[in-house]
Every structure is written in C-alpha cells, then in structure tokens.
Amino acid sequence: MDSPKLTIDDIREAIDEADKILLKALGARYRAVRYLGQFKKLMKLPMADTGRERRIKEAWKKQAKKLELSEEFALLILDFILSESKRIQKEA
C-alpha cells in the first residue's frame, strides 16, 4: 500500500482555509445586513420579509443538494444566520 501524498497537516490546513473563507463571507453578509437594517429604518420598511426568507431557504436547499450536503444541516445553519441577521438589522 502506498503512503498518502497528503499529510494530516495538509488536510488541516485546507480545513483552516475553508474556515477563513466562511468567516470572511459571514463578515461580508453581516455588513450588508447592517446597511439593509439602516435602509429599512430610513424607508420605514418592515424588518421581516417572510417571502424572501422562504426563497432563501429554497435556494439553500437546492445548493446543499448540489454540494451533497445535508439539507437539514444547511437549514440549521441558515436559521442561525437569519436569526442573527434579524438581530443585526434591528440594532442598525
């Protein structure tokens, strides 16, 4: 049996890089959410948009399937993200 070409450190480095990408994406999302909250307040728009939330969930389900991720897992993460987004918008 040949020894693997990747080491455990290589694999962990790939995981660390993916984590950095996730955090950078979340930072960008929450900056946009903060601006959205300010815009909604200025324009006197409701903070909640259930139709948009439903569309986002459907998009996440489709993307999770394409990426061979558990739909339940993706929606669990999304629910947390949406909850935090609502909190940020209210504080903006």
C-alpha positions in Angstrom: 0.0 0.0 0.0 1.4 3.4 -1.0 1.6 6.1 1.6 -0.8 9.0 1.1 0.6 12.1 -0.5 -1.2 14.4 1.8 -0.3 14.7 5.4 -2.7 15.4 8.3 -1.3 18.9 8.4 -2.1 19.4 4.8 -5.7 18.4 5.4 -6.0 20.5 8.5 -4.6 23.5 6.5 -7.3 23.0 3.9 -9.9 23.0 6.7 -8.4 26.1 8.2 -8.5 27.9 4.8 -12.2 26.9 4.4 -12.9 28.3 7.9 -11.3 31.6 6.9 -13.4 31.8 3.7 -16.6 31.1 5.8 -15.8 33.8 8.3 -15.0 36.3 5.5 -18.3 35.5 3.8 -20.2 35.9 7.0 -18.5 39.2 7.7 -19.5 40.5 4.3 -23.0 39.3 4.7 -23.5 40.9 8.1 -22.0 44.2 6.9 -24.7 44.2 4.1 -27.3 43.2 6.7 -26.4 46.2 8.8 -26.8 48.5 5.8 -30.1 46.8 5.0 -31.4 47.5 8.5 -30.4 51.1 8.2 -32.1 51.4 4.8 -35.3 49.7 6.1 -35.5 52.1 9.1 -34.9 55.1 6.8 -37.6 54.0 4.4 -39.9 52.8 7.2 -40.0 49.3 5.7 -40.8 46.2 7.8 -37.7 44.3 9.2 -39.2 40.9 8.3 -39.8 39.6 4.8 -41.2 36.1 5.0 -41.4 35.7 1.2 -37.7 36.5 0.8 -36.8 34.2 3.7 -38.8 31.4 2.1 -36.9 32.0 -1.2 -33.6 32.0 0.5 -34.4 28.7 2.2 -35.4 27.1 -1.1 -32.1 28.3 -2.7 -30.1 26.9 0.2 -31.9 23.5 -0.1 -31.0 23.4 -3.8 -27.4 24.4 -3.3 -27.0 21.9 -0.4 -28.2 19.2 -2.7 -25.8 20.2 -5.5 -22.9 20.2 -2.9 -24.0 16.9 -1.5 -24.6 18.5 1.9 -27.4 17.5 4.3 -30.4 19.7 3.7 -31.2 19.6 7.4 -27.7 20.8 8.2 -27.8 23.6 5.7 -31.2 24.8 7.0 -29.9 24.6 10.6 -27.0 26.9 9.7 -29.3 29.2 7.7 -31.8 29.5 10.5 -29.0 30.7 12.8 -27.7 33.1 10.1 -31.2 34.5 9.6 -31.8 34.9 13.3 -28.5 36.8 13.7 -29.3 38.9 10.6 -32.7 40.0 12.2 -30.9 41.0 15.4 -28.3 43.0 13.5 -31.0 44.8 11.4 -32.9 45.8 14.5 -29.8 47.2 16.1 -28.6 49.1 12.9 
